[in-house]
Amino acid sequence: MGNLSIIGCKCWPNNYGGFESLVENLLRDKSFISNFKKITIYVESFDSAIANRFSNVEFVLLPITKAKNPIKFYFKSLFLAKDDDFNLILGLAGGLSLPIFRIFNRTTQYIVNIDGIEWKRSKFSIFKRIILYMLNMLSIIFSHKIILDSRALHIDNKLIKYKKKQFFIPYSSRFEGMSELKDFNQIDGDFVLAVSRFVPENNIEMICDGWNGFKKRHPENDMRFIFIGDFESYDKDLPAIYPNIDFVGPVFDLERLGLYFDACKAYIHGHSVGGTNPVLVEAISKECNIFANDNIYNKDTAQEHSNYFSCSAD
């Protein structure tokens, strides 16, 4: 039994998704917690009343905002965690600091969970994408282990000597073990569902344009389209552009979100860059009728459990 530090989680409890969901699932697993003498999680905010329920888990508050200064957020966390036996690093921003800590710290094991193929995300400028590519390379070279959630993310053959570091841990669904929710009357009428972060690589407008095309061809159809996610963060006024789509904002309550999945007639998934999108796994676990963007990541995850589209007409 040793000490573990988890680096890259923004907040506790989980009200964001992504790495926060990963940490939430780890802390639900008593057998995982019992493997370590102490677990330290570095965050920018946490609810002490909820955090204190874990006997050997400590949350350390950093005076740094991850979104505004990720390099500093990871460096400070790694510095504070330098004496622990294991550092689980969530994301690439720690890659810049890893060479330094590997040189001066020979005992800590550094394990990096790579968050998709960040340098291909169109929301980033060319300069940021170059930086992210370099961070990815540094993470692969200087880590002890690389965690990948999809085999479509495998380490490139140019780095073949580092392939022995990689291992795959697929996402599970947060709905596993939950009973199906039958009270569909909370949501009026038949509807199609999409759940997404509102970023360009999730093909938001392709999906919305596809729905508009469907409605123009079938004006008699009274099916609704409910789009869950942080639509207000998008750089366009989507509710004004697509008035026939219900943009309902984020839904963090798991039972409420499960209700949408159980009741929908189809689920549309636009994620197109990197890795396993956890929401797709959740739609599969709910046995939804899935229409997913046609790319290697979604096909690796959904395989025959989905239909695939590549444009709004599809």
PyMOL commands that set and color helices and strands:
alter all, ss='L'
color gray80, all
select helices_A, chain A and resi 19-28+30-33+48-51+70-80+93-96+98-104+118-120+126-142+151-153+157-165+184-186+200-202+204-217+231-233+238-241+254-263+278-285+296-305
alter helices_A, ss='H'
color red, helices_A
select strands_A, chain A and resi 2-7+11-12+36-43+45-46+57-61+86-90+109-113+145-148+166-168+191-195+224-228+246-249+266-269+290-293+306-309
alter strands_A, ss='S'
color yellow, strands_A
deselect
rebuild
show_as cartoon
